Amino acid sequence: MVVDHAFNYVQKEEQFQQLEKEHGKGGYRVMHLSEEELVDFPSLARSLSTMGEFDWDVSYERRLSVITAGFDQWS
């Protein structure tokens, strides 16, 4: 599970970096949503407009700690 998490996370980070190159900073978050589509989802529109920089390292460590905590629960 730990190795799978590492490989999947690196792959996801690389995909998002490529999308940012293609669509600009943060473009991966809203690249398929037009303003017209967001009209029906005002909470989502507000959330997207206030999102800060995503920290891949912090997210990776948090998820890894959840996986390892699960191992502790099972042993």
Backbone as a printed PyTorch tensor [residue, N CA C, xyz], in Angstrom:
tensor([[[  0.8240,  -1.1990,   0.0000],
         [  0.0000,   0.0000,   0.0000],
         [  0.8650,   1.2590,   0.0000]],

        [[  1.9480,   1.2280,   0.7490],
         [  2.8140,   2.4010,   0.8340],
         [  3.4830,   2.6720,  -0.5100]],

        [[  3.9800,   1.6240,  -1.1500],
         [  4.6240,   1.7870,  -2.4610],
         [  3.6050,   2.2590,  -3.4870]],

        [[  2.4140,   1.6760,  -3.4650],
         [  1.3500,   2.0900,  -4.3720],
         [  1.0030,   3.5640,  -4.1630]],

        [[  0.9120,   3.9690,  -2.9120],
         [  0.6280,   5.3780,  -2.5970],
         [  1.7070,   6.2840,  -3.1940]],

        [[  2.9580,   5.9080,  -3.0160],
         [  4.0610,   6.7330,  -3.5180],
         [  4.0080,   6.8670,  -5.0390]],

        [[  3.8530,   5.7450,  -5.7310],
         [  3.8130,   5.7970,  -7.1970],
         [  2.6030,   6.5870,  -7.7080]],

        [[  1.4440,   6.3360,  -7.1400],
         [  0.2460,   7.0510,  -7.5730],
         [  0.3520,   8.5400,  -7.3070]],

        [[  0.9160,   8.8990,  -6.1780],
         [  1.0120,  10.3060,  -5.8300],
         [  1.9590,  11.0560,  -6.7540]],

        [[  3.0960,  10.4300,  -7.0580],
         [  4.0470,  11.0540,  -7.9800],
         [  3.4100,  11.2150,  -9.3540]],

        [[  2.6910,  10.2010,  -9.8040],
         [  2.0280,  10.2770, -11.1070],
         [  1.0020,  11.4080, -11.1270]],

        [[  0.2240,  11.5150, -10.0700],
         [ -0.7920,  12.5600,  -9.9910],
         [ -0.1450,  13.9460,  -9.9820]],

        [[  0.9320,  14.1000,  -9.2320],
         [  1.6210,  15.3900,  -9.1750],
         [  2.1640,  15.7780, -10.5460]],

        [[  2.7410,  14.8260, -11.2550],
         [  3.2610,  15.1020, -12.5960],
         [  2.1420,  15.4940, -13.5580]],

        [[  0.9980,  14.8210, -13.4680],
         [ -0.1330,  15.1610, -14.3350],
         [ -0.6150,  16.5840, -14.0560]],

        [[ -0.7290,  16.9550, -12.7980],
         [ -1.1770,  18.3000, -12.4480],
         [ -0.1690,  19.3560, -12.8970]],

        [[  1.1230,  19.0480, -12.7900],
         [  2.1350,  19.9980, -13.2580],
         [  2.0160,  20.2090, -14.7620]],

        [[  1.7500,  19.1380, -15.5030],
         [  1.5630,  19.2660, -16.9460],
         [  0.3300,  20.1080, -17.2590]],

        [[ -0.7590,  19.8940, -16.5260],
         [ -1.9750,  20.6730, -16.7450],
         [ -1.7440,  22.1490, -16.4280]],

        [[ -0.9390,  22.4320, -15.4110],
         [ -0.6290,  23.8300, -15.1120],
         [  0.1700,  24.4610, -16.2390]],

        [[  1.0650,  23.7050, -16.8460],
         [  1.8160,  24.2310, -17.9870],
         [  0.8670,  24.5780, -19.1280]],

        [[ -0.1320,  23.7310, -19.3380],
         [ -1.0630,  23.9230, -20.4450],
         [ -2.1170,  24.9860, -20.1660]],

        [[ -2.5650,  25.1010, -18.8970],
         [ -3.7080,  25.9590, -18.5770],
         [ -3.3950,  27.0960, -17.6170]],

        [[ -2.1430,  27.2260, -17.2260],
         [ -1.7790,  28.2800, -16.2930],
         [ -1.8820,  27.8200, -14.8510]],

        [[ -1.3590,  28.6460, -13.9670],
         [ -1.3140,  28.3220, -12.5460],
         [ -2.7060,  28.0400, -12.0100]],

        [[ -2.8800,  26.8830, -11.4070],
         [ -4.1700,  26.5020, -10.8580],
         [ -5.1750,  26.0860, -11.9110]],

        [[ -4.7790,  26.0680, -13.1660],
         [ -5.6950,  25.7540, -14.2550],
         [ -6.2860,  24.3690, -14.1870]],

        [[ -5.5840,  23.4650, -13.5430],
         [ -6.1000,  22.1070, -13.4300],
         [ -7.3650,  22.0600, -12.5960]],

        [[ -7.5620,  23.0500, -11.7160],
         [ -8.7410,  23.0350, -10.8510],
         [-10.0300,  23.3530, -11.6140]],

        [[ -9.9300,  24.2310, -12.5580],
         [-11.1480,  24.7190, -13.2080],
         [-11.0940,  24.6140, -14.7240]],

        [[-10.1910,  23.8310, -15.2510],
         [ -9.9830,  23.8510, -16.6980],
         [-11.2020,  23.4260, -17.4970]],

        [[-12.0850,  22.6420, -16.8920],
         [-13.2610,  22.1890, -17.6390],
         [-14.5420,  22.8920, -17.2060]],

        [[-14.4460,  23.8510, -16.3250],
         [-15.6370,  24.5460, -15.8380],
         [-15.6890,  25.9600, -16.3990]],

        [[-16.7440,  26.2500, -17.1080],
         [-16.9230,  27.6060, -17.6120],
         [-17.6990,  28.4140, -16.5690]],

        [[-17.7010,  29.7230, -16.7300],
         [-18.4580,  30.5680, -15.8060],
         [-19.9420,  30.2050, -15.8120]],

        [[-20.4540,  29.8470, -16.9730],
         [-21.8660,  29.4650, -17.0750],
         [-22.1540,  28.2150, -16.2420]],

        [[-21.2310,  27.2690, -16.2590],
         [-21.4280,  26.0500, -15.4750],
         [-21.3410,  26.3300, -13.9740]],

        [[-20.5120,  27.2680, -13.5890],
         [-20.3450,  27.5800, -12.1740],
         [-21.5120,  28.3700, -11.6000]],

        [[-22.3420,  28.9570, -12.4410],
         [-23.5090,  29.7010, -11.9620],
         [-24.4120,  28.7890, -11.1230]],

        [[-24.5340,  27.5510, -11.5290],
         [-25.3780,  26.5990, -10.8020],
         [-24.7260,  26.0950,  -9.5150]],

        [[-23.4510,  26.4140,  -9.3210],
         [-22.7120,  25.9400,  -8.1500],
         [-21.9720,  27.0940,  -7.4770]],

        [[-22.7050,  28.0270,  -6.8700],
         [-22.0590,  29.2180,  -6.3030],
         [-21.0690,  28.8910,  -5.1900]],

        [[-21.3370,  27.8690,  -4.3960],
         [-20.4000,  27.5030,  -3.3290],
         [-19.0860,  26.9920,  -3.9060]],

        [[-19.1910,  26.1910,  -4.9530],
         [-17.9860,  25.7040,  -5.6150],
         [-17.2010,  26.8610,  -6.2220]],

        [[-17.8910,  27.7840,  -6.8670],
         [-17.2260,  28.9400,  -7.4700],
         [-16.4720,  29.7470,  -6.4130]],

        [[-17.1110,  29.9740,  -5.2470],
         [-16.4500,  30.7070,  -4.1590],
         [-15.2430,  29.9340,  -3.6340]],

        [[-15.4050,  28.6350,  -3.4840],
         [-14.3060,  27.8120,  -2.9760],
         [-13.1200,  27.8330,  -3.9260]],

        [[-13.3850,  27.6840,  -5.1980],
         [-12.3040,  27.6810,  -6.1820],
         [-11.5760,  29.0190,  -6.2220]],

        [[-12.3180,  30.0970,  -6.0180],
         [-11.6920,  31.4180,  -6.0970],
         [-10.8030,  31.7040,  -4.8840]],

        [[-10.9890,  30.9730,  -3.7920],
         [-10.1940,  31.2350,  -2.5870],
         [ -9.1310,  30.1740,  -2.3290]],

        [[ -9.0350,  29.1860,  -3.2020],
         [ -8.0530,  28.1250,  -2.9880],
         [ -6.6410,  28.6680,  -3.1190]],

        [[ -5.8160,  28.2600,  -2.1860],
         [ -4.4200,  28.6540,  -2.2250],
         [ -3.5800,  27.6300,  -2.9660]],

        [[ -2.3010,  27.8190,  -2.8660],
         [ -1.3480,  26.9110,  -3.4930],
         [ -1.4490,  25.5280,  -2.8470]],

        [[ -1.4660,  24.4990,  -3.6420],
         [ -1.5380,  23.1340,  -3.1420],
         [ -0.1380,  22.6790,  -2.7490]],

        [[  0.0170,  22.1510,  -1.5530],
         [  1.3160,  21.6780,  -1.0730],
         [  1.3730,  20.1550,  -1.1990]],

        [[  2.0570,  19.6760,  -2.2180],
         [  2.1240,  18.2480,  -2.4980],
         [  2.8010,  17.4860,  -1.3740]],

        [[  3.8620,  18.0630,  -0.7980],
         [  4.5990,  17.3620,   0.2450],
         [  3.7500,  17.1560,   1.4990]],

        [[  3.0400,  18.1900,   1.9110],
         [  2.1860,  18.0850,   3.0940],
         [  1.0700,  17.0750,   2.8570]],

        [[  0.4480,  17.1430,   1.6960],
         [ -0.6330,  16.2160,   1.3740],
         [ -0.1310,  14.7700,   1.3470]],

        [[  1.0350,  14.5640,   0.7470],
         [  1.6100,  13.2130,   0.6870],
         [  1.8340,  12.6700,   2.1000]],

        [[  2.4410,  13.4790,   2.9470],
         [  2.7450,  13.0320,   4.3170],
         [  1.4690,  12.7430,   5.1080]],

        [[  0.4490,  13.5750,   4.9430],
         [ -0.8130,  13.3340,   5.6460],
         [ -1.4300,  12.0040,   5.2420]],

        [[ -1.4760,  11.7670,   3.9470],
         [ -2.0750,  10.5240,   3.4650],
         [ -1.2540,   9.3030,   3.8820]],

        [[  0.0510,   9.4460,   3.8530],
         [  0.9090,   8.3470,   4.2920],
         [  0.6890,   8.0570,   5.7710]],

        [[  0.5000,   9.0910,   6.5770],
         [  0.2660,   8.8690,   8.0070],
         [ -1.0760,   8.1650,   8.2390]],

        [[ -2.0660,   8.4460,   7.4060],
         [ -3.3540,   7.7490,   7.5170],
         [ -3.1770,   6.2720,   7.1760]],

        [[ -2.4070,   5.9760,   6.1480],
         [ -2.1640,   4.5810,   5.7690],
         [ -1.4520,   3.8520,   6.8960]],

        [[ -0.4000,   4.4440,   7.4230],
         [  0.3590,   3.7670,   8.4830],
         [ -0.4540,   3.6640,   9.7690]],

        [[ -1.3080,   4.6340,  10.0640],
         [ -2.1800,   4.5390,  11.2270],
         [ -3.1420,   3.3740,  11.0660]],

        [[ -3.5860,   3.1450,   9.8510],
         [ -4.4470,   1.9980,   9.5750],
         [ -3.7420,   0.6810,   9.8510]],

        [[ -2.4500,   0.6240,   9.5220],
         [ -1.6720,  -0.5830,   9.8320],
         [ -1.6270,  -0.8110,  11.3330]],

        [[ -1.4430,   0.2750,  12.0860],
         [ -1.4050,   0.1630,  13.5490],
         [ -2.7150,  -0.3730,  14.1020]],

        [[ -3.8120,   0.0280,  13.5150],
         [ -5.1270,  -0.4250,  13.9710],
         [ -5.3380,  -1.9060,  13.7330]],

        [[ -4.7620,  -2.4270,  12.6750],
         [ -4.9600,  -3.8270,  12.2990],
         [ -4.0080,  -4.7800,  13.0220]],

        [[ -2.9440,  -4.2400,  13.6020],
         [ -1.9580,  -5.1460,  14.2320],
         [ -2.2640,  -5.3880,  15.6960]]])
